[in-house]
Amino acid sequence: MKRRRVDKAGYTTVRALFWIILLSSFAYGMYKLAPPYIGYMMLKTDVGEEAKLAHMHTDRALADRILVKAEAWGVPLDESGLFIERGQDDIYIYAEYTVPVRFLNGYEKELFYNIEVQSPLKHSGEPLR
């Protein structure tokens, strides 16, 4: 019995097209999802640093500094999403916000982020600013 030779030239094109679509979809997803996540990570680091220096500032000044940093990173954080609780020995900072992400001008997803930092307060003789 003689086997027919199957031409695979079209198969290669379909396989390449599949991988191009798959990689393009992944790149587009990263393009849409990476900036909010990077902003979250940078703000989380900044809030941790502000908590370490909280003994030098009042709660109002601390909130203002965090909101300025959030704006610098493009994070949609407002005063209603920022909670600062100062105890005698530690400070607790909680921030929450949502970022709407729109895919291909049709599907919209909201990403929820929250930052929770608890840090011991240093005791210094300097007055709060």
C-alpha positions as CSV (number, residue, x, y, z in Angstrom):
1,M,0.0,0.0,0.0
2,K,1.3,3.3,-1.0
3,R,1.2,6.2,1.6
4,R,0.1,9.6,0.4
5,R,2.4,12.4,1.3
6,V,0.6,15.1,3.2
7,D,1.8,18.7,2.5
8,K,2.4,20.4,5.8
9,A,3.0,23.9,4.5
10,G,-0.4,25.1,5.7
11,Y,0.0,23.4,9.1
12,T,3.2,25.4,9.8
13,T,1.3,28.6,9.0
14,V,-1.6,27.8,11.3
15,R,0.8,26.8,14.1
16,A,2.8,30.0,13.7
17,L,-0.5,32.1,13.6
18,F,-1.6,30.3,16.8
19,W,1.6,31.3,18.6
20,I,1.5,34.8,17.4
21,I,-2.0,35.3,18.6
22,L,-1.2,33.6,22.0
23,L,1.9,35.8,22.5
24,S,0.2,38.9,21.4
25,S,-2.7,38.3,23.8
26,F,-0.2,37.7,26.7
27,A,1.7,40.9,25.8
28,Y,-1.6,42.9,25.6
29,G,-2.7,41.6,29.0
30,M,0.7,42.5,30.6
31,Y,0.5,45.9,29.0
32,K,-2.9,46.5,30.6
33,L,-2.3,44.8,34.0
34,A,1.4,45.6,34.8
35,P,1.1,49.4,35.3
36,P,-1.5,49.1,38.1
37,Y,0.4,46.3,39.8
38,I,3.7,48.2,39.6
39,G,2.0,51.3,41.0
40,Y,0.6,49.2,43.9
41,M,4.0,47.7,44.7
42,M,5.8,51.1,44.6
43,L,3.1,52.7,46.8
44,K,3.3,49.7,49.2
45,T,7.0,50.3,49.6
46,D,6.5,54.1,50.1
47,V,3.8,53.5,52.7
48,G,6.2,51.2,54.6
49,E,8.9,53.9,54.5
50,E,6.4,56.5,55.7
51,A,5.4,54.3,58.6
52,K,9.0,54.0,59.7
53,L,9.2,57.8,59.8
54,A,5.7,58.3,61.3
55,H,7.2,59.5,64.6
56,M,8.3,62.7,62.9
57,H,4.9,63.7,61.4
58,T,1.3,64.1,62.5
59,D,-1.4,61.8,61.1
60,R,-2.6,64.6,58.8
61,A,0.9,65.3,57.4
62,L,1.5,61.6,57.0
63,A,-1.8,61.2,55.1
64,D,-0.9,64.1,52.8
65,R,2.6,62.7,52.1
66,I,1.1,59.3,51.2
67,L,-1.5,60.9,48.9
68,V,1.1,62.8,47.1
69,K,3.2,59.7,46.6
70,A,0.0,57.9,45.4
71,E,-0.6,60.6,42.8
72,A,3.1,60.4,41.7
73,W,2.7,56.7,41.0
74,G,-0.7,57.2,39.2
75,V,-2.6,55.4,41.9
76,P,-6.2,56.5,42.4
77,L,-6.1,56.7,46.2
78,D,-8.2,59.3,48.0
79,E,-8.7,60.3,51.6
80,S,-11.7,58.0,52.0
81,G,-9.5,55.0,51.2
82,L,-6.7,55.8,53.6
83,F,-6.9,54.9,57.3
84,I,-4.2,55.8,59.9
85,E,-4.4,54.6,63.4
86,R,-1.6,55.6,65.8
87,G,-1.1,53.7,69.1
88,Q,1.4,54.4,71.8
89,D,4.0,52.1,70.5
90,D,3.0,51.5,66.9
91,I,1.2,52.9,63.9
92,Y,-1.2,51.1,61.6
93,I,-1.8,52.3,58.0
94,Y,-4.4,50.8,55.7
95,A,-5.1,52.0,52.2
96,E,-7.6,50.5,49.7
97,Y,-8.5,51.5,46.2
98,T,-9.7,50.0,42.9
99,V,-8.4,50.4,39.4
100,P,-10.7,49.9,36.5
101,V,-9.0,48.2,33.5
102,R,-10.6,48.3,30.1
103,F,-9.8,45.5,27.6
104,L,-10.3,46.3,23.9
105,N,-12.8,49.0,24.7
106,G,-15.4,46.4,25.7
107,Y,-14.7,44.3,28.8
108,E,-14.0,46.2,31.9
109,K,-12.5,44.6,35.1
110,E,-11.9,46.3,38.4
111,L,-8.7,45.4,40.2
112,F,-8.9,45.7,44.0
113,Y,-5.8,46.6,45.9
114,N,-5.2,47.1,49.6
115,I,-2.0,48.0,51.5
116,E,-1.6,47.1,55.2
117,V,1.4,48.3,57.2
118,Q,2.0,48.1,60.9
119,S,5.3,49.5,62.2
120,P,6.6,50.3,65.7
121,L,7.0,54.0,66.5
122,K,10.4,55.4,67.3
123,H,10.3,57.7,70.3
124,S,12.1,60.9,69.7
125,G,12.2,64.2,71.6
126,E,11.5,66.2,68.5
127,P,8.0,67.7,68.1
128,L,5.7,66.3,65.4
129,R,5.5,68.4,62.2
